[in-house]
Amino acid sequence: MDLSVVVPTLNGRDRLAACLDALAAHAPEAEVIVANGPSADGTTGMVRDREDVDVLVEISDRTVNVARNAGIEVATGEAVALVDYDNRIGAGWLDAVRAGLDDADAVTGPVTPIEPKEERDGEAFIDEERTESDEKRRDGDDEEDGPERRAIAGTEVTYFEGGNVAFRRETLRDLDGFDEYLHTGGARDAAHRLAQMGRTVAWREGMAVAKELPSPTAADGGRSAREWGWKYRALAYRLLKNYGVRPSVVARAGTHAATDAFGAAGDVLHGESTPSRWVSTGRDVILGLAGGSSDGLVARSRDRSPARNPNGISERADRAVAKYDRRSEAEE
């Protein structure tokens, strides 16, 4: 099975280098594609100097789902994997990908945190994995082994790690990639759509990666009010887009918001946050829920196909502002 690996990145040069080193060591025959947001840390030069990167796609957007789609768009493998720039694959990763895709339409595996460096890179993508782990905790799913599963509106959804997943090519084609409306939560949205299409997601322990966690910088775990707003905009959008207006959908969003509100209030009472921060965050959460709900219903009406993706790969052709392709050089 020919494998393409897409690595979305934004201002993560040093961690990206470690990721690429691991890919070169443990998946040397894979086609490696780096989709680079408008980084300002020398990422472009570092990647172009490496001989183990087949394609570098430069994009102007700062959202991870645009970067994912830009990489998927130029991938040529029978299977396409997504590996975050701060993840490092291990020795058994490639075999686990192949075994998983023999049995399912997509495969994912565990992400093991490692201690963060003291020096951080510049602005990066909104941390989707942190958003997803928050939602898993809010849902009361504390299992550490195996994928997160949840029944929503009568549909059994198997979630996957957005930075450690592989798909059969035809599966990504039918999904039309990731929904570029979303700044975060794109992997969870894709999991909902896979479930609605009757596609399967396998879990392989051997498909493990090590991830460097971000360092918290504030009492709320480092998340800004903007990130809180986008978390709830994304939650409302994907639920309304994929399931429409249902009591269980409204209850799910409300439970998440109430749990976070009580938790933030506790931080204020314990002196770990301020009332003004709590009010600001609450405003952004409410605006996020309202905006995401409205946009989700519009998206549902725009795309009534099984893909439920009105903002996918097929919707635009201008993601890349530059492309450096070693494959064409090799053919010459």
C-alpha positions, 0 to 999 in steps of 0.5 A: 500500500502506497502511503502519503503522510500530510503534516500541517504546520504553523510556526513549529519549525523545531518540533516539525523537524523532530516529526520529519526525522521520525517519519524518515526513520520509521516510514522512509518510503512514505510520500511526505507532504508538509502544508505550511501556514504563513509561518514566520520562524524559518519553516520554509527554508528548513523544509526546502533544505530537507531531502525527505520531504516530497512536497511543500505546500505554502498556504495563507490561511491559519486554520488546520483544516485548510492545511489538511485539505491542501496536503490531501489535495496533492497526495498520491498514495492509496492511503493518506495519513495525517500527522501533526507537526508536534507528533513523532511516530514510532517503530510500529506505526507504519505496520499498524496503519497498514493493518488497520486499513486492511480492516477499516476505512480509517485507523487511529491510535494513541497519542502519548504526551511528553514534557513541553520545552520551556521555549515555545514557538510562535502563534500556532493552530488552535489546539484541536487535541486540547478541545477534543480532550476537553469534550471527552472529559465533559462527556464523562469518558475517562477511558485511556485505552481505545478510541472515544465512542459516543451515541448521538441522535441514534448514530454510533460515532467513533472519534479519531485523533486528528493528528494521528489518523490514516484513511483510504483514499476513497474514504477521503474522497467521499468525505471531501476532506475536512470542513474548512469553516471550522478552526477547531473540531474538524476531526470530530466533525469528520468522525460524525460524517464518517459515522453517518456514511456507515464508514468504520474507524479502527484502533491500533495500539501500535499506531502510537505517537508521542506529542509535545504538549503546550505549556499553559499560560493562564488560569484557564489552561492557556485558552483565550476567550477567542478559543473558548468562542471557537470551541463552542461555535465549532460544537454547535456548528457540527452538531446542527450541520450533521443532525439538525435541531434535536432535543439530544443535540441541544442538551449536549451543547448545553451540558458542555456549556454549563459544565465549563461555566461552573468550572470557570466560576470555581476558578474565580472563587478560588482566586485562580481567575477574575470575574472579568475574565469569566464574563468575557469568556461567557460572552464568547461562549454564548456568541459562539453557540449562537453563531455556530448554530445559525451557520450549522443550519445553513451548512446543512441546507447547502449540502444535503449529500452524505458528505455534509461538507459544503466547505470541503476540498472540492469547493476551492482551488486557491489554497496554495500560494506556492508549491515546491514539488520534488516529485516533478524534479525527480521525473525530470 
